[in-house]
Amino acid sequence: MENAMSDKQFTPDWTNQPPPQDSYRAIFKLGKPDEFKHPRNALVDIMKTEFGMADQDFMQKRDQGNEKAAAPGKSRFSNEQIERFREFAGAENVSISDFDRVKFSSGQSLKEVTDLRRGKPSHVTDIVVHPRDKNDVREIVRYCNDEKIPVYVYSGGSSVVMGITPEKGGVTLVMSTHMNRILKINELNQSVTVQPGIMGPAFEEALNNAPALFNTSRSYTCGHFPQSFEISSVGGWIVTLGSGQASTYYGDAYHLVLSQEYVTPAGSFKTLDYPAAATGPKVNDIMKGSEGSFGILVELTMKVFRHMPENRQRFAFMFPSWEAAVNASREIMQGEFGLPAVYRISDPEETDRGLKLLGFDNKLFERFMALRGLKPMQRCVCMGTAEGEAGFAKHVKKQLSKICRKNGAMRLPGAVVKTWEKTRYKEPLMREDFMDFGIITDTLETSVAWDNLLHLHREVRAFIKSRPGTICMTHASHFYQNGTNLYFIFVLKPASLEEFFAFHREIIGRIVKNGGSVSHHHGVGKLLSPWMETHLGNEQMQVLRALKRHFDPNNIMNPGAQLALDSPDGK
Ligand SMILES: Cc1cc2nc3c(=O)[nH]c(=O)nc-3n(C[C@H](O)[C@H](O)[C@H](O)COP(=O)(O)OP(=O)(O)OC[C@H]3O[C@@H](n4cnc5c(N)ncnc54)[C@H](O)[C@@H]3O)c2cc1C
């Protein structure tokens, strides 16, 4: 089949063509249409070994989603209703085309992607509108509230928890098309006021170039770099409570936002951007993480940080065990000498698979490692950066290095970090290649305090590994004084999608049962909402439902179990 076989080493015929225009694949493919990152042959070898696959199994692609995207039915809106949306946002900003309706109804969860691959999108919006500004949003929400039309919001579209799925149809507002400008940089307060639809790269580039673009005295950074940086928006970060890869120093999205302006069915409001105020529970906090269920974020003011990439200090270590890596990490986070920016530890399986992929699996290397007591399936890699003022960054690196060595770690070259930095946003692009041959790679993540970390990791990993032929790699990458997150990556070749989704549900169940949070940074969406009540308890859910009833009495904002707010009481 195609160029599959060669004399020496077999390389699958990975797709190298941009997806056909208007196809399902054009919707779910990660990255730019002509951007690819194919798995190395070493990774294909791992798949063959783990999943009992042969070269032949990498010859027949399936469910590629190359067909023209089709909505399951026509828009249910009358001509008169469509005309109203045209009046609100301009005719050129309203679409009922099949492609637009399917595209702006789909995020990046495995459920949505596999539906598109099979040409069966399950929920499709009736109309897509690209508001030009907050006045358009206000008019649309008022009209939809009067008419009881469901309103969904799509920004970057990178949700992996079915946050944007239009369960009830209705209208989907796309925030990233027009509402994507920086409005003001306040240098004295070191803050930026921005529209929510601006995407990560445009935001960071503008801040880095602030002297030229905004006449500031220095350049800035946003400090928020999720793996989805290139495909997600600033507003999306805040309303899903996301975390960037340098969050240990800069903070999570939660910590970065100073004030927000919302349009809700109950009315519009702007929170105040005082550095702190003893004025009772903060509405500003309540709205963070509201995932489009209370209202629409139309403007926000964020912290920014001085941009000093020249001061970045890189470090990498190899620990003899997961326990040693965890212990050192806790000591670092509680050490009171300053925090690193990026800080990650990988468990033994992630460490060893990473080494193999980089070609470090020969006898000489293993002999050297053994001499240092760094054994396969025990050793754990740690890497990161220290940022900020030059002396501070050096100091943080020096202090944390001492703690790592005290816990038995061996220093690795800083080049390890540079390699990671180069590919960090591109790794997910391999998903399409794997799925073309029936291999699924997915992730679940959770928050955990130090005193439960080892237990949670052990239990969830044991469950994932109890399924024969399943790769499970875990890391922690967002650290706090009292704990961290665990990020489970599992790779398998399921017998069927039903088998995969049952397995996936069971993993979530194990995370919650063993004391992990439902999510650390992906949000809840409609995917994780069935676990919310068990996780938070009835009292806290009733508080959230009361807020929902206040902001959205007609349940038009992202209805259909988003955040479990209109389930199970059916409101
Ligand atoms: C490959 C990959 C890697 C990822 N890595 C990370 C990571 O490292 N860290 C992390 O935190 N997340 C990560 N995610 C998840 C996702 O990128 C984040 O949840 C992100 O914050 C979503 O932003 P978005 O602009 O794409 O929002 P969307 O997907 O468009 O929307 C997400 C939710 O927010 C709502 N929403 C969006 N904008 C508004 C608004 N203006 N007003 C009201 N509601 C709104 C939507 O209705 C939806 O419920 C990853 C996702 C992928 C696909």
The ligand as an SDF file (V2000), in Angstrom:
LIG
                    3D

 53 58  0  0  0  0  0  0  0  0999 V2000
   -3.8750   19.4490   22.5350 C   0  0  0  0  0  0  0  0  0  0  0  0
   -4.5000   20.1410   23.6980 C   0  0  0  0  0  0  0  0  0  0  0  0
   -3.7050   20.5010   24.7790 C   0  0  0  0  0  0  0  0  0  0  0  0
   -4.2710   21.1680   25.8620 C   0  0  0  0  0  0  0  0  0  0  0  0
   -3.4520   21.5730   26.8770 N   0  0  0  0  0  0  0  0  0  0  0  0
   -3.9570   22.3260   27.8890 C   0  0  0  0  0  0  0  0  0  0  0  0
   -3.1010   22.8310   28.9020 C   0  0  0  0  0  0  0  0  0  0  0  0
   -1.8780   22.6320   28.8880 O   0  0  0  0  0  0  0  0  0  0  0  0
   -3.6650   23.5820   29.8810 N   0  0  0  0  0  0  0  0  0  0  0  0
   -4.9960   23.8570   29.9160 C   0  0  0  0  0  0  0  0  0  0  0  0
   -5.4530   24.5510   30.8060 O   0  0  0  0  0  0  0  0  0  0  0  0
   -5.8400   23.3580   28.9660 N   0  0  0  0  0  0  0  0  0  0  0  0
   -5.3550   22.6150   27.9490 C   0  0  0  0  0  0  0  0  0  0  0  0
   -6.1870   22.1460   26.9700 N   0  0  0  0  0  0  0  0  0  0  0  0
   -7.6430   22.4010   27.0600 C   0  0  0  0  0  0  0  0  0  0  0  0
   -8.1000   23.7210   26.3930 C   0  0  0  0  0  0  0  0  0  0  0  0
   -7.1350   24.1870   25.4940 O   0  0  0  0  0  0  0  0  0  0  0  0
   -8.3780   24.7690   27.4480 C   0  0  0  0  0  0  0  0  0  0  0  0
   -9.5490   24.4010   28.1600 O   0  0  0  0  0  0  0  0  0  0  0  0
   -8.5440   26.2010   26.9140 C   0  0  0  0  0  0  0  0  0  0  0  0
   -8.4910   27.0740   28.0100 O   0  0  0  0  0  0  0  0  0  0  0  0
   -9.8200   26.4310   26.1500 C   0  0  0  0  0  0  0  0  0  0  0  0
   -9.7430   27.6840   25.4940 O   0  0  0  0  0  0  0  0  0  0  0  0
  -10.5090   27.9310   24.1100 P   0  0  0  0  0  0  0  0  0  0  0  0
  -10.3000   29.3560   23.7440 O   0  0  0  0  0  0  0  0  0  0  0  0
  -10.1010   26.9330   23.1150 O   0  0  0  0  0  0  0  0  0  0  0  0
  -12.0070   27.7150   24.5690 O   0  0  0  0  0  0  0  0  0  0  0  0
  -13.1800   26.9120   23.8590 P   0  0  0  0  0  0  0  0  0  0  0  0
  -12.7870   25.5100   23.6590 O   0  0  0  0  0  0  0  0  0  0  0  0
  -13.6550   27.6570   22.6880 O   0  0  0  0  0  0  0  0  0  0  0  0
  -14.2830   26.9920   25.0010 O   0  0  0  0  0  0  0  0  0  0  0  0
  -14.0880   26.3350   26.2250 C   0  0  0  0  0  0  0  0  0  0  0  0
  -15.2820   26.6040   27.1480 C   0  0  0  0  0  0  0  0  0  0  0  0
  -15.3320   27.9780   27.4930 O   0  0  0  0  0  0  0  0  0  0  0  0
  -16.5350   28.5950   27.0210 C   0  0  0  0  0  0  0  0  0  0  0  0
  -16.1580   29.9260   26.5360 N   0  0  0  0  0  0  0  0  0  0  0  0
  -15.1380   30.2350   25.6980 C   0  0  0  0  0  0  0  0  0  0  0  0
  -15.0520   31.5730   25.5630 N   0  0  0  0  0  0  0  0  0  0  0  0
  -16.0310   32.1100   26.3200 C   0  0  0  0  0  0  0  0  0  0  0  0
  -16.4480   33.4450   26.6020 C   0  0  0  0  0  0  0  0  0  0  0  0
  -15.8440   34.5090   26.0640 N   0  0  0  0  0  0  0  0  0  0  0  0
  -17.5030   33.6150   27.4400 N   0  0  0  0  0  0  0  0  0  0  0  0
  -18.1290   32.5660   28.0110 C   0  0  0  0  0  0  0  0  0  0  0  0
  -17.7730   31.2900   27.7720 N   0  0  0  0  0  0  0  0  0  0  0  0
  -16.7360   31.0620   26.9400 C   0  0  0  0  0  0  0  0  0  0  0  0
  -17.0590   27.6590   25.9560 C   0  0  0  0  0  0  0  0  0  0  0  0
  -18.4370   27.7510   25.8320 O   0  0  0  0  0  0  0  0  0  0  0  0
  -16.6270   26.3070   26.5020 C   0  0  0  0  0  0  0  0  0  0  0  0
  -17.5020   25.8920   27.5050 O   0  0  0  0  0  0  0  0  0  0  0  0
   -5.6630   21.4550   25.8780 C   0  0  0  0  0  0  0  0  0  0  0  0
   -6.4490   21.1050   24.7750 C   0  0  0  0  0  0  0  0  0  0  0  0
   -5.8790   20.4630   23.6990 C   0  0  0  0  0  0  0  0  0  0  0  0
   -6.7320   20.1100   22.5120 C   0  0  0  0  0  0  0  0  0  0  0  0
  1  2  1  0
  2  3  1  0
  2 52  2  0
  3  4  2  0
  4  5  1  0
  4 50  1  0
  5  6  2  0
  6  7  1  0
  6 13  1  0
  7  8  2  0
  7  9  1  0
  9 10  1  0
 10 11  2  0
 10 12  1  0
 12 13  2  0
 13 14  1  0
 14 15  1  0
 14 50  1  0
 15 16  1  0
 16 17  1  0
 16 18  1  0
 18 19  1  0
 18 20  1  0
 20 21  1  0
 20 22  1  0
 22 23  1  0
 23 24  1  0
 24 25  2  0
 24 26  1  0
 24 27  1  0
 27 28  1  0
 28 29  2  0
 28 30  1  0
 28 31  1  0
 31 32  1  0
 32 33  1  0
 33 34  1  0
 33 48  1  0
 34 35  1  0
 35 36  1  0
 35 46  1  0
 36 37  1  0
 36 45  1  0
 37 38  2  0
 38 39  1  0
 39 40  1  0
 39 45  2  0
 40 41  1  0
 40 42  2  0
 42 43  1  0
 43 44  2  0
 44 45  1  0
 46 47  1  0
 46 48  1  0
 48 49  1  0
 50 51  2  0
 51 52  1  0
 52 53  1  0
M  END
$$$$
